[in-house]
Amino acid sequence: MNAPERPVPSPCVNICALDDDDICTGCQRTVAEITRWSRMDNEERRSVLALCHERAKSSGLVWMLPVRR
């Protein structure tokens, strides 16, 4: 019997401040995403995390290094 999947943890880093677009500067989630997080299933949470990563890349918070082959 498979154990149930653990909940995807929140990306909150306790830097809770909204920018001009109402995106948290700490975790890169929108206000709607933050308030819905506890009611999301893991699939939706993973989608939100992907959006957060894209927002962080777009804003320069995450630098992508080229892949060496």
N, C-alpha and C positions, 0 to 999 in steps of 0.2 A: 504494500500500500504506500503510495506517495504522500509525503508530508505536504501540507498546504504551503504555498509560496509565501515567503515573508513579505510584508509590505515594503515597497520602495521607500527609503527614508527621504525626509524633506531635505531640500538643498539649503535650508536656512543656515546662515553663518552669523546670525545675531548682529548684522549691520543693517538695521531696518530703517531705510530712508527712501522715499520715492523721488524719482527724477521728474523732469517736466512732462514726460510721457506716462507718468504713473507706473513706472517699472521700478521695482526694488533695486537699489544700487548694490545690495549685498548678494542676493540670489538670482536676480534677473527675472523674477516672476512678476506678472501683472497682479493688480489687486484682486481681480476675479480668480486667478489661479491660486493665489495665496488662500483666499477664503474658501475655495472649493477643495483644497488639497485633501483634507481629512475624509471627504466623501468620494474621492476618485479611486478607481481601481488601478492596479499596477500598470496596465496598458496605457491608460490616460496619463498616469504619472510619468511614465517613460517618454511619452510624447511631449509633455511639458518640459522635462529635463532637456530634451533635444532642442526645443525652442529656446530655452534659457542659454544653452551653449551657443546657439547661433546668434542670439542677442549679445552675448559677451564677446564673441568674435567680431561682430559688426561694430561694437563700441570700442574695440581695441583692448578690452580687458583680458582677452585670451589671445596669445600669439601662437600661430600655427607654424611649426618648424617644417621645412621640407623633409620628405621621406628620403633617406639615403638608401641606395640600392647597391 
